[in-house]
Amino acid sequence: HVKRGESREMVASVSVGGGGGCLPEGKEARCQAPPVEKDSSLAGGRTSRQAGTSYAHSAAFRNFIDRLSSSDPTLGDVNGRVLRLKRYLPSDVGPKIMDQVIDALAVNTIVECLYIQNFEKGMHDEQLDRLTDKVLGKGNIWAVNLGENFRISHYAWNQFLLRLPDTMVSYLYVSEHHLKGTSLKDKMRDAIRENRSRLGQRDTEVIRQVNNMWWNPKSPEQLKVSRARRAEQERVRQEKLRKEKEKRKMLKAKERAKAKKSKKSLKKKKLKLNKKHKVVRRGVQLTDLVGAGLLQVGEVVSMKYKSRDVKTPVIFMASIVMREGMAENAAAPLGVF
């Protein structure tokens, strides 16, 4: 047990199931789940300790809560600004213990990045709502890892999503397989992306300690490299688009030239074909036709005339009857065939 006046860095023993508690780790105590003896009277060798109940009365837990609520800079990394609860709490703590932790976080003024993942027995819908309302709503915390908390329902995650714009959470992780079959992950990522636009630059020392998020924050140097890389990628993309556009333009010009050449060749071929089978039209006289034996006396000659004076051509029919003596006296041509 921790006696009055002893330093917080000293070992705090816990008389739960045979010991355990907080072990010193540099300047901050590292709380561990107290070891538990097996009760041979229980079937299957189950432990006689009920998970997450006795730990609430341990000196180690009380010490942790006091330090957390008083914003102790030795609790966590970077002067208490990055807090990983797994270092100080057993993973099987229950909802009541988690409520006390969340209440202590609500009065803490230095924590900026919170890791509260893998507390499946302690994190339920009520705890997520409590965390969002009392802690994240204050705007001090901008990075949260909430992974592996599988007892939280999709309804509670949706409520969390709706309240994200009222927080400063800009970096987040929630287990994807727990959100499977919903659009919650994409919507959460959109919300934190919007929050990042108003977050501003954070301390480099804190940034270096933040990981295991969907996106991890970057230092100014990393941002500079990232922006340069994105600019280069965009330049390459634009160059590729320009080349593709030029290629398409050249292909179209080739196709047009080919079509033009094909059309010219077809016209030439057609002209050649017409020359080969050209019908020669000559002016003849009726006497020539009779002399050639093409017309006989008394035969009717029909001639067609197409009117060009109207939009819809009208065909006129005329007939000439060859009579005896007419062919001998015919001197002028009657028409062209």
C-alpha positions in Angstrom: 0.0 0.0 0.0 1.2 3.6 -0.7 1.8 5.4 2.6 1.1 9.0 3.1 4.1 11.1 2.1 5.6 8.5 -0.2 6.6 9.6 -3.8 4.2 8.7 -6.6 7.0 7.0 -8.4 7.2 4.3 -5.7 5.7 0.9 -6.3 2.0 0.8 -5.3 1.1 -2.7 -4.4 -2.5 -3.9 -4.8 -4.0 -6.5 -2.5 -6.3 -8.0 -5.2 -6.0 -11.6 -5.9 -2.4 -11.8 -4.8 -0.8 -8.4 -5.7 0.0 -6.3 -8.8 -0.5 -2.6 -9.5 1.7 0.2 -10.8 5.3 -0.4 -11.6 7.8 2.5 -12.0 8.7 3.3 -15.6 11.0 6.3 -15.7 9.1 9.1 -14.1 5.7 7.7 -14.6 4.1 4.7 -12.9 3.0 1.9 -15.2 -0.3 0.3 -14.0 -0.7 -3.3 -14.7 -3.6 -5.7 -14.2 -3.1 -7.4 -10.8 -2.2 -11.1 -11.0 -5.0 -13.4 -10.0 -4.8 -16.8 -8.4 -7.0 -19.6 -9.7 -9.8 -21.0 -7.6 -9.8 -24.8 -8.0 -13.4 -24.8 -7.0 -14.4 -23.1 -10.3 -15.0 -25.3 -13.4 -12.4 -24.8 -16.1 -9.9 -23.0 -14.0 -11.8 -19.7 -14.2 -10.5 -16.8 -12.0 -12.4 -16.0 -8.8 -11.9 -12.2 -9.5 -14.8 -10.6 -11.5 -13.2 -8.5 -14.2 -13.1 -4.8 -13.7 -14.7 -4.7 -10.2 -12.0 -5.1 -7.5 -9.5 -2.9 -9.4 -11.6 0.2 -8.7 -10.7 0.0 -5.0 -7.0 -0.5 -5.6 -4.5 2.2 -4.5 -2.9 2.0 -8.0 -6.2 3.0 -9.7 -6.9 5.8 -7.2 -3.4 7.1 -7.7 -3.9 7.0 -11.5 -7.2 8.9 -11.3 -5.8 11.5 -9.0 -2.9 12.1 -11.3 -5.1 12.2 -14.4 -7.6 14.6 -12.9 -4.9 16.9 -11.7 -3.3 17.1 -15.1 0.0 15.5 -13.9 2.6 16.1 -16.7 4.5 12.9 -15.7 1.5 10.8 -16.8 1.9 9.9 -20.5 4.3 11.1 -23.1 5.4 14.7 -24.0 4.6 16.1 -20.6 1.2 14.3 -20.4 0.0 15.5 -23.8 -0.2 12.0 -25.3 -2.0 9.5 -23.1 -2.1 5.7 -23.8 -4.5 4.3 -21.3 -3.3 0.7 -21.9 -0.2 1.6 -20.0 -2.2 2.3 -16.8 -5.4 0.2 -17.0 -6.1 -3.5 -17.4 -8.0 -4.3 -20.6 -10.8 -6.0 -18.7 -11.9 -3.0 -16.6 -15.7 -2.5 -16.5 -17.9 0.4 -17.4 -17.9 1.9 -13.9 -14.1 2.2 -13.9 -14.2 3.6 -17.4 -16.7 6.2 -16.3 -14.3 7.4 -13.6 -11.5 7.6 -16.2 -13.7 9.6 -18.5 -14.7 12.0 -15.7 -11.0 12.5 -14.8 -10.2 13.2 -18.5 -13.0 15.8 -18.5 -11.1 18.0 -15.9 -7.7 17.2 -17.4 -6.3 20.2 -19.3 -3.2 18.9 -21.0 -4.1 15.7 -22.8 -4.3 16.3 -26.6 -4.0 12.8 -28.0 -5.9 9.9 -26.4 -5.5 6.2 -26.9 -8.5 4.4 -25.4 -8.6 1.3 -27.6 -9.2 -2.3 -26.7 -11.4 -1.8 -23.6 -14.1 -4.1 -24.9 -15.7 -4.8 -21.5 -15.5 -1.2 -20.3 -16.5 0.8 -23.5 -20.2 0.6 -24.3 -22.6 3.0 -25.9 -23.0 5.0 -22.7 -19.2 5.4 -22.3 -18.7 6.6 -25.9 -21.5 9.1 -25.4 -19.9 10.2 -22.1 -16.5 10.6 -23.7 -17.8 12.6 -26.7 -19.9 14.9 -24.5 -17.6 15.5 -21.5 -14.1 15.2 -23.1 -14.0 15.5 -26.9 -16.6 18.3 -26.8 -14.2 20.5 -24.9 -12.0 20.7 -28.0 -8.7 19.9 -26.3 -8.2 16.5 -27.8 -7.5 16.4 -31.6 -6.4 12.7 -32.0 -8.3 9.6 -30.7 -7.8 5.9 -31.1 -11.0 4.1 -30.3 -10.2 0.7 -32.0 -11.2 -2.8 -30.8 -14.2 -1.6 -28.7 -16.7 -4.1 -30.1 -19.5 -3.6 -27.6 -20.4 -0.2 -29.0 -23.4 -0.4 -31.4 -23.7 1.1 -34.9 -26.3 3.4 -33.5 -23.8 4.8 -31.0 -21.1 5.2 -33.7 -23.6 7.1 -35.8 -24.3 9.5 -32.9 -20.5 9.9 -32.5 -20.3 10.7 -36.2 -23.0 13.4 -36.0 -21.1 15.1 -33.1 -17.7 15.0 -34.7 -18.0 18.4 -36.3 -18.5 19.9 -32.7 -15.1 18.5 -31.7 -11.5 19.1 -32.8 -10.9 15.5 -33.5 -8.8 15.5 -36.7 -7.1 12.2 -36.5 -9.1 9.1 -35.6 -9.1 5.3 -35.7 -12.1 3.0 -35.3 -11.9 -0.7 -36.1 -13.1 -1.0 -39.7 -14.4 -4.6 -39.4 -16.7 -3.4 -36.7 -18.2 -0.8 -39.1 -18.4 -3.3 -41.9 -21.6 -3.1 -43.9 -22.1 0.6 -43.2 -20.8 3.9 -44.6 -19.7 5.1 -41.2 -16.0 4.9 -41.8 -16.1 7.0 -45.0 -18.3 9.6 -43.3 -16.1 9.7 -40.2 -13.0 10.3 -42.4 -14.9 13.1 -44.2 -15.7 14.7 -40.9 -12.2 14.6 -39.5 -10.8 15.8 -42.8 -13.0 18.9 -42.4 -11.8 19.3 -38.8 -8.2 19.2 -40.0 -8.8 22.2 -42.2 -9.3 24.3 -39.0 -6.9 22.6 -36.7 -3.7 24.4 -37.4 -0.1 23.3 -36.9 0.6 21.2 -33.8 3.7 20.7 -31.7 6.3 18.6 -33.6 7.1 16.6 -30.4 3.5 15.6 -30.0 3.1 14.8 -33.7 6.1 12.4 -33.5 4.3 10.4 -30.8 1.0 10.0 -32.6 0.5 6.9 -34.7 -2.0 4.1 -35.5 -4.6 6.5 -36.8 -6.3 6.3 -40.2 -4.0 9.2 -41.1 -1.1 10.2 -38.9 -0.3 13.9 -38.4 2.9 15.2 -40.1 5.6 17.6 -39.0 6.3 20.7 -41.0 9.2 19.0 -42.6 7.1 16.0 -43.5 4.4 18.2 -44.8 6.9 20.0 -47.0 8.1 16.7 -48.5 4.6 15.4 -48.9 3.4 18.6 -50.7 6.5 18.5 -53.0 5.7 14.8 -53.7 2.0 15.6 -54.4 3.1 18.5 -56.7 5.4 16.2 -58.6 2.7 13.6 -58.9 0.3 16.2 -60.2 2.9 17.5 -62.7 3.4 13.9 -64.0 -0.4 13.4 -64.2 -0.8 16.6 -66.1 2.0 15.7 -68.5 0.5 12.3 -69.0 -2.9 13.9 -69.8 -1.2 16.3 -72.2 0.5 13.5 -74.1 -2.7 11.5 -74.3 -4.5 14.5 -75.6 -1.8 15.0 -78.3 -1.9 11.3 -79.2 -5.7 11.5 -79.6 -5.3 14.6 -81.7 -2.8 12.9 -84.0 -4.9 9.8 -84.3 -7.9 11.9 -85.3 -5.8 13.8 -87.9 -4.6 10.5 -89.2 -8.1 9.1 -89.5 -9.2 12.3 -91.3 -6.3 12.1 -93.7 -7.0 8.4 -94.3 -10.8 9.1 -94.9 -9.9 11.9 -97.2 -7.5 9.7 -99.1 -10.0 6.9 -99.3 -12.7 9.3 -100.5 -10.4 10.7 -103.2 -9.3 7.2 -104.2 -13.0 6.1 -104.4 -13.8 9.2 -106.5 -10.9 8.5 -108.8 -11.9 4.9 -109.2 -15.5 5.9 -109.9 -14.3 8.4 -112.5 -12.2 5.7 -114.1 -15.1 3.3 -114.1 -17.3 5.9 -115.7 -14.8 6.6 -118.4 -14.6 2.9 -119.2 -18.4 2.6 -119.5 -19.1 6.1 -120.7 -22.1 6.5 -122.9 -21.4 8.9 -125.8 -24.3 11.1 -126.5 -24.4 12.5 -130.1 -26.8 14.7 -131.9 -28.5 12.7 -134.7 -31.1 13.4 -137.4 -34.1 11.3 -138.0 -32.8 10.3 -141.4 -29.7 8.9 -139.7 -31.9 6.8 -137.4 -33.9 5.5 -140.4 -30.8 4.9 -142.4 -29.3 2.9 -139.6 -32.5 0.9 -139.4 -33.3 2.1 -135.9 -36.6 3.7 -136.9 -39.2 2.6 -139.4 -41.9 4.4 -141.1 -45.0 4.6 -138.9 -43.1 3.9 -135.7 -43.8 6.0 -132.6 -40.9 7.8 -131.0 -41.4 8.7 -127.3 -39.3 11.5 -125.7 -39.3 12.5 -122.0 -38.7 16.0 -120.7 -38.1 17.0 -117.1 -39.3 20.4 -115.9 -36.7 22.5 -114.0 -38.9 25.4 -113.2 -40.6 23.8 -110.1 -39.2 22.2 -107.0 -41.0 19.0 -107.6 -40.0 18.0 -111.2 -42.9 17.1 -113.5 -42.2 14.7 -116.4 -43.9 15.5 -119.7 -44.3 12.9 -122.3 -44.3 13.7 -126.1 -44.6 11.4 -129.1 -43.5 11.8 -132.7 -44.9 9.6 -135.4 -42.7 8.9 -138.4 -44.6 9.0 -141.6 -43.7 8.2 -145.1 -41.8 11.1 -146.7 -41.1 12.7 -143.4 -37.7 11.0 -143.1 -36.7 12.2 -146.5 -37.5 15.8 -145.8 -36.1 15.8 -142.2 -33.0 18.0 -142.1 -32.8 19.3 -138.5 -32.0 17.2 -135.5 -34.9 16.7 -133.2 -32.9 16.1 -130.0 -30.2 14.4 -128.2 -30.4 10.9 -126.8 
